[in-house]
Structures are given as structure tokens and as C-alpha cells.
């Protein structure tokens, strides 16, 4: 396996920070890098009874606008589809769920709840 690029390393670091942040807020981290044919869920977490697909956005600087703004409808639709598939695979169809975005920027972490289409 080749060495991860600085960008990949930064992404993994951001995901670690996001996972720690969620754990401190009382979330349970169920899984990371959950793959499906629709794409990948960075972090699968649980908030009370709710299953949460968390998309982690890393920004090394603020030059290009805020990270959250880079969430396109298509990307959201893919995460929603990946989440549905994951819930089904685990037999969790009846559990409440949502999609959150966590942006990790040099000046801190931003947590945006319920971003996606239901």
C-alpha cells in the first residue's frame, strides 16, 4: 500500500477530530468508512436512538468558502442512499436517522445537524 498523501492524512486527522468531538457530545461511534455502492459514510454514529451518518469536511484554510457550502444536493442524495442501504443491511430500517455534517477548520469544529433530504 502506498503512503497516504498529505491531503489524505489531513482528512483522516479531521475524521479523528470529528469522532472525538461527537464522542465528547455523548454520541456513540458505531463505525467509520462505511462503504456502499452509493459512496462512503465517513462516520456512522448514534445520538440517542437516532442513527447518524456524519460527513466530515476538512478545510485547511478558509480561502474557498466554508466547508459546509461544498455539500451538493447530489452528494447529500448519495449519502442518504448509502445510509438507507446501511440501515437495511443491519436490520435498522425502523430506527430514526439523519445526516449531519461536521466541518473541521483551523479555527475550530462546526457541527450542522440534519442537513439532508429525509
Rosetta constraint file for C-alpha pairs under 8 A:
AtomPair CA 4 CA 8 HARMONIC 5.70 0.50
AtomPair CA 4 CA 9 HARMONIC 6.02 0.50
AtomPair CA 5 CA 9 HARMONIC 6.13 0.50
AtomPair CA 6 CA 10 HARMONIC 6.01 0.50
AtomPair CA 7 CA 11 HARMONIC 6.19 0.50
AtomPair CA 8 CA 12 HARMONIC 6.22 0.50
AtomPair CA 9 CA 13 HARMONIC 6.17 0.50
AtomPair CA 10 CA 14 HARMONIC 6.12 0.50
AtomPair CA 10 CA 58 HARMONIC 7.53 0.50
AtomPair CA 11 CA 15 HARMONIC 6.25 0.50
AtomPair CA 11 CA 57 HARMONIC 7.84 0.50
AtomPair CA 11 CA 58 HARMONIC 6.06 0.50
AtomPair CA 12 CA 16 HARMONIC 6.21 0.50
AtomPair CA 13 CA 17 HARMONIC 6.25 0.50
AtomPair CA 14 CA 18 HARMONIC 6.11 0.50
AtomPair CA 14 CA 56 HARMONIC 7.24 0.50
AtomPair CA 14 CA 57 HARMONIC 7.65 0.50
AtomPair CA 14 CA 58 HARMONIC 5.94 0.50
AtomPair CA 14 CA 104 HARMONIC 6.00 0.50
AtomPair CA 15 CA 19 HARMONIC 6.04 0.50
AtomPair CA 15 CA 42 HARMONIC 7.37 0.50
AtomPair CA 15 CA 43 HARMONIC 7.77 0.50
AtomPair CA 15 CA 56 HARMONIC 6.16 0.50
AtomPair CA 16 CA 20 HARMONIC 6.19 0.50
AtomPair CA 17 CA 21 HARMONIC 6.03 0.50
AtomPair CA 17 CA 104 HARMONIC 7.77 0.50
AtomPair CA 18 CA 22 HARMONIC 6.20 0.50
AtomPair CA 18 CA 56 HARMONIC 7.06 0.50
AtomPair CA 18 CA 102 HARMONIC 6.65 0.50
AtomPair CA 18 CA 104 HARMONIC 7.27 0.50
AtomPair CA 18 CA 109 HARMONIC 7.73 0.50
AtomPair CA 19 CA 23 HARMONIC 6.12 0.50
AtomPair CA 19 CA 29 HARMONIC 6.93 0.50
AtomPair CA 19 CA 43 HARMONIC 7.31 0.50
AtomPair CA 20 CA 24 HARMONIC 6.14 0.50
AtomPair CA 21 CA 25 HARMONIC 6.44 0.50
AtomPair CA 22 CA 26 HARMONIC 6.50 0.50
AtomPair CA 22 CA 27 HARMONIC 5.32 0.50
AtomPair CA 22 CA 28 HARMONIC 7.61 0.50
AtomPair CA 22 CA 29 HARMONIC 7.72 0.50
AtomPair CA 23 CA 27 HARMONIC 4.89 0.50
AtomPair CA 23 CA 28 HARMONIC 6.07 0.50
AtomPair CA 23 CA 29 HARMONIC 6.86 0.50
AtomPair CA 26 CA 47 HARMONIC 7.35 0.50
AtomPair CA 27 CA 45 HARMONIC 6.40 0.50
AtomPair CA 27 CA 46 HARMONIC 5.50 0.50
AtomPair CA 27 CA 47 HARMONIC 4.99 0.50
AtomPair CA 27 CA 48 HARMONIC 7.43 0.50
AtomPair CA 28 CA 45 HARMONIC 5.45 0.50
AtomPair CA 28 CA 46 HARMONIC 5.01 0.50
AtomPair CA 28 CA 47 HARMONIC 6.78 0.50
AtomPair CA 29 CA 43 HARMONIC 7.18 0.50
AtomPair CA 29 CA 44 HARMONIC 6.25 0.50
AtomPair CA 29 CA 45 HARMONIC 4.39 0.50
AtomPair CA 29 CA 46 HARMONIC 6.45 0.50
AtomPair CA 30 CA 43 HARMONIC 7.70 0.50
AtomPair CA 30 CA 44 HARMONIC 5.42 0.50
AtomPair CA 30 CA 45 HARMONIC 5.04 0.50
AtomPair CA 30 CA 46 HARMONIC 6.79 0.50
AtomPair CA 31 CA 43 HARMONIC 5.97 0.50
AtomPair CA 31 CA 44 HARMONIC 5.00 0.50
AtomPair CA 31 CA 45 HARMONIC 6.85 0.50
AtomPair CA 32 CA 41 HARMONIC 7.13 0.50
AtomPair CA 32 CA 42 HARMONIC 5.54 0.50
AtomPair CA 32 CA 43 HARMONIC 4.45 0.50
AtomPair CA 32 CA 44 HARMONIC 5.96 0.50
AtomPair CA 33 CA 40 HARMONIC 6.03 0.50
AtomPair CA 33 CA 41 HARMONIC 5.54 0.50
AtomPair CA 33 CA 42 HARMONIC 4.71 0.50
AtomPair CA 33 CA 43 HARMONIC 6.21 0.50
AtomPair CA 34 CA 40 HARMONIC 5.47 0.50
AtomPair CA 34 CA 41 HARMONIC 5.01 0.50
AtomPair CA 34 CA 42 HARMONIC 6.61 0.50
AtomPair CA 34 CA 43 HARMONIC 7.30 0.50
AtomPair CA 34 CA 44 HARMONIC 7.30 0.50
AtomPair CA 34 CA 86 HARMONIC 8.00 0.50
AtomPair CA 35 CA 39 HARMONIC 5.97 0.50
AtomPair CA 35 CA 40 HARMONIC 4.42 0.50
AtomPair CA 35 CA 41 HARMONIC 6.43 0.50
AtomPair CA 35 CA 82 HARMONIC 7.57 0.50
AtomPair CA 36 CA 40 HARMONIC 6.08 0.50
AtomPair CA 36 CA 82 HARMONIC 5.60 0.50
AtomPair CA 36 CA 85 HARMONIC 7.16 0.50
AtomPair CA 36 CA 86 HARMONIC 7.37 0.50
AtomPair CA 37 CA 82 HARMONIC 7.17 0.50
AtomPair CA 38 CA 78 HARMONIC 5.46 0.50
AtomPair CA 38 CA 79 HARMONIC 7.15 0.50
AtomPair CA 38 CA 81 HARMONIC 6.28 0.50
AtomPair CA 38 CA 82 HARMONIC 5.26 0.50
AtomPair CA 39 CA 78 HARMONIC 6.39 0.50
AtomPair CA 39 CA 79 HARMONIC 6.79 0.50
AtomPair CA 39 CA 82 HARMONIC 6.25 0.50
AtomPair CA 40 CA 79 HARMONIC 7.16 0.50
AtomPair CA 40 CA 82 HARMONIC 6.92 0.50
AtomPair CA 41 CA 53 HARMONIC 6.19 0.50
AtomPair CA 41 CA 54 HARMONIC 6.68 0.50
AtomPair CA 41 CA 55 HARMONIC 6.49 0.50
AtomPair CA 41 CA 79 HARMONIC 6.55 0.50
AtomPair CA 41 CA 82 HARMONIC 7.06 0.50
AtomPair CA 41 CA 83 HARMONIC 7.46 0.50
AtomPair CA 42 CA 53 HARMONIC 7.49 0.50
AtomPair CA 42 CA 54 HARMONIC 6.06 0.50
AtomPair CA 42 CA 55 HARMONIC 5.50 0.50
AtomPair CA 42 CA 56 HARMONIC 6.33 0.50
AtomPair CA 43 CA 53 HARMONIC 6.08 0.50
AtomPair CA 43 CA 54 HARMONIC 5.02 0.50
AtomPair CA 43 CA 55 HARMONIC 6.80 0.50
AtomPair CA 43 CA 56 HARMONIC 7.74 0.50
AtomPair CA 44 CA 51 HARMONIC 7.20 0.50
AtomPair CA 44 CA 52 HARMONIC 5.82 0.50
AtomPair CA 44 CA 53 HARMONIC 4.87 0.50
AtomPair CA 44 CA 54 HARMONIC 6.16 0.50
AtomPair CA 45 CA 51 HARMONIC 5.95 0.50
AtomPair CA 45 CA 52 HARMONIC 5.03 0.50
AtomPair CA 45 CA 53 HARMONIC 6.45 0.50
AtomPair CA 45 CA 54 HARMONIC 7.24 0.50
AtomPair CA 46 CA 50 HARMONIC 5.58 0.50
AtomPair CA 46 CA 51 HARMONIC 4.63 0.50
AtomPair CA 46 CA 52 HARMONIC 5.64 0.50
AtomPair CA 47 CA 51 HARMONIC 6.44 0.50
AtomPair CA 47 CA 52 HARMONIC 6.86 0.50
AtomPair CA 49 CA 95 HARMONIC 7.03 0.50
AtomPair CA 49 CA 96 HARMONIC 6.83 0.50
AtomPair CA 50 CA 95 HARMONIC 6.47 0.50
AtomPair CA 50 CA 96 HARMONIC 4.83 0.50
AtomPair CA 50 CA 97 HARMONIC 4.97 0.50
AtomPair CA 50 CA 98 HARMONIC 7.22 0.50
AtomPair CA 51 CA 95 HARMONIC 7.01 0.50
AtomPair CA 51 CA 96 HARMONIC 6.30 0.50
AtomPair CA 51 CA 97 HARMONIC 4.53 0.50
AtomPair CA 51 CA 98 HARMONIC 6.58 0.50
AtomPair CA 52 CA 97 HARMONIC 5.57 0.50
AtomPair CA 52 CA 98 HARMONIC 5.07 0.50
AtomPair CA 52 CA 99 HARMONIC 5.56 0.50
AtomPair CA 52 CA 100 HARMONIC 6.72 0.50
AtomPair CA 53 CA 79 HARMONIC 7.57 0.50
AtomPair CA 53 CA 83 HARMONIC 6.54 0.50
AtomPair CA 53 CA 97 HARMONIC 7.82 0.50
AtomPair CA 53 CA 98 HARMONIC 6.46 0.50
AtomPair CA 53 CA 99 HARMONIC 4.83 0.50
AtomPair CA 53 CA 100 HARMONIC 6.23 0.50
AtomPair CA 54 CA 99 HARMONIC 5.92 0.50
AtomPair CA 54 CA 100 HARMONIC 4.84 0.50
AtomPair CA 54 CA 101 HARMONIC 5.52 0.50
AtomPair CA 54 CA 102 HARMONIC 6.86 0.50
AtomPair CA 55 CA 99 HARMONIC 7.62 0.50
AtomPair CA 55 CA 100 HARMONIC 6.36 0.50
AtomPair CA 55 CA 101 HARMONIC 4.81 0.50
AtomPair CA 55 CA 102 HARMONIC 6.25 0.50
AtomPair CA 56 CA 101 HARMONIC 5.98 0.50
AtomPair CA 56 CA 102 HARMONIC 4.97 0.50
AtomPair CA 56 CA 103 HARMONIC 5.90 0.50
AtomPair CA 56 CA 104 HARMONIC 7.37 0.50
AtomPair CA 57 CA 67 HARMONIC 5.91 0.50
AtomPair CA 57 CA 68 HARMONIC 7.17 0.50
AtomPair CA 57 CA 101 HARMONIC 7.30 0.50
AtomPair CA 57 CA 102 HARMONIC 6.17 0.50
AtomPair CA 57 CA 103 HARMONIC 4.64 0.50
AtomPair CA 57 CA 104 HARMONIC 6.13 0.50
AtomPair CA 58 CA 67 HARMONIC 6.87 0.50
AtomPair CA 58 CA 103 HARMONIC 5.86 0.50
AtomPair CA 58 CA 104 HARMONIC 4.89 0.50
AtomPair CA 58 CA 105 HARMONIC 6.18 0.50
AtomPair CA 59 CA 66 HARMONIC 7.88 0.50
AtomPair CA 59 CA 67 HARMONIC 6.21 0.50
AtomPair CA 59 CA 103 HARMONIC 7.42 0.50
AtomPair CA 59 CA 104 HARMONIC 6.23 0.50
AtomPair CA 59 CA 105 HARMONIC 4.99 0.50
AtomPair CA 59 CA 106 HARMONIC 7.26 0.50
AtomPair CA 60 CA 105 HARMONIC 6.15 0.50
AtomPair CA 60 CA 106 HARMONIC 6.20 0.50
AtomPair CA 61 CA 105 HARMONIC 6.84 0.50
AtomPair CA 61 CA 106 HARMONIC 6.65 0.50
AtomPair CA 62 CA 66 HARMONIC 6.22 0.50
AtomPair CA 62 CA 105 HARMONIC 7.64 0.50
AtomPair CA 65 CA 69 HARMONIC 7.03 0.50
AtomPair CA 66 CA 70 HARMONIC 7.45 0.50
AtomPair CA 67 CA 71 HARMONIC 7.72 0.50
AtomPair CA 67 CA 103 HARMONIC 5.95 0.50
AtomPair CA 67 CA 105 HARMONIC 7.96 0.50
AtomPair CA 68 CA 101 HARMONIC 7.12 0.50
AtomPair CA 68 CA 102 HARMONIC 7.90 0.50
AtomPair CA 68 CA 103 HARMONIC 6.44 0.50
AtomPair CA 71 CA 75 HARMONIC 6.31 0.50
AtomPair CA 71 CA 76 HARMONIC 6.80 0.50
AtomPair CA 72 CA 76 HARMONIC 6.25 0.50
AtomPair CA 73 CA 77 HARMONIC 6.03 0.50
AtomPair CA 74 CA 78 HARMONIC 6.22 0.50
AtomPair CA 75 CA 79 HARMONIC 6.29 0.50
AtomPair CA 76 CA 80 HARMONIC 6.08 0.50
AtomPair CA 76 CA 116 HARMONIC 5.81 0.50
AtomPair CA 76 CA 117 HARMONIC 7.33 0.50
AtomPair CA 77 CA 81 HARMONIC 6.14 0.50
AtomPair CA 77 CA 116 HARMONIC 7.51 0.50
AtomPair CA 77 CA 117 HARMONIC 7.13 0.50
AtomPair CA 78 CA 82 HARMONIC 6.07 0.50
AtomPair CA 79 CA 83 HARMONIC 6.00 0.50
AtomPair CA 79 CA 99 HARMONIC 7.83 0.50
AtomPair CA 80 CA 84 HARMONIC 6.19 0.50
AtomPair CA 80 CA 99 HARMONIC 7.33 0.50
AtomPair CA 80 CA 116 HARMONIC 7.20 0.50
AtomPair CA 80 CA 117 HARMONIC 7.29 0.50
AtomPair CA 80 CA 118 HARMONIC 7.64 0.50
AtomPair CA 81 CA 85 HARMONIC 6.21 0.50
AtomPair CA 82 CA 86 HARMONIC 6.12 0.50
AtomPair CA 83 CA 87 HARMONIC 6.08 0.50
AtomPair CA 84 CA 88 HARMONIC 6.17 0.50
AtomPair CA 84 CA 93 HARMONIC 7.69 0.50
AtomPair CA 85 CA 89 HARMONIC 6.09 0.50
AtomPair CA 86 CA 90 HARMONIC 6.23 0.50
AtomPair CA 87 CA 91 HARMONIC 6.03 0.50
AtomPair CA 87 CA 92 HARMONIC 4.71 0.50
AtomPair CA 87 CA 93 HARMONIC 5.38 0.50
AtomPair CA 88 CA 92 HARMONIC 5.87 0.50
AtomPair CA 88 CA 93 HARMONIC 5.39 0.50
AtomPair CA 98 CA 113 HARMONIC 7.85 0.50
AtomPair CA 98 CA 114 HARMONIC 5.52 0.50
AtomPair CA 98 CA 115 HARMONIC 7.85 0.50
AtomPair CA 98 CA 116 HARMONIC 7.27 0.50
AtomPair CA 98 CA 118 HARMONIC 7.23 0.50
AtomPair CA 99 CA 113 HARMONIC 6.79 0.50
AtomPair CA 99 CA 114 HARMONIC 5.11 0.50
AtomPair CA 99 CA 115 HARMONIC 5.80 0.50
AtomPair CA 99 CA 116 HARMONIC 5.66 0.50
AtomPair CA 100 CA 111 HARMONIC 7.23 0.50
AtomPair CA 100 CA 112 HARMONIC 5.66 0.50
AtomPair CA 100 CA 113 HARMONIC 4.49 0.50
AtomPair CA 100 CA 114 HARMONIC 5.24 0.50
AtomPair CA 100 CA 115 HARMONIC 5.76 0.50
AtomPair CA 100 CA 116 HARMONIC 7.67 0.50
AtomPair CA 101 CA 111 HARMONIC 6.02 0.50
AtomPair CA 101 CA 112 HARMONIC 5.17 0.50
AtomPair CA 101 CA 113 HARMONIC 6.55 0.50
AtomPair CA 101 CA 115 HARMONIC 6.97 0.50
AtomPair CA 102 CA 109 HARMONIC 6.87 0.50
AtomPair CA 102 CA 110 HARMONIC 5.61 0.50
AtomPair CA 102 CA 111 HARMONIC 4.56 0.50
AtomPair CA 102 CA 112 HARMONIC 6.22 0.50
AtomPair CA 103 CA 109 HARMONIC 5.69 0.50
AtomPair CA 103 CA 110 HARMONIC 5.11 0.50
AtomPair CA 103 CA 111 HARMONIC 6.55 0.50
AtomPair CA 104 CA 108 HARMONIC 6.15 0.50
AtomPair CA 104 CA 109 HARMONIC 4.69 0.50
AtomPair CA 104 CA 110 HARMONIC 6.59 0.50
AtomPair CA 105 CA 109 HARMONIC 6.12 0.50
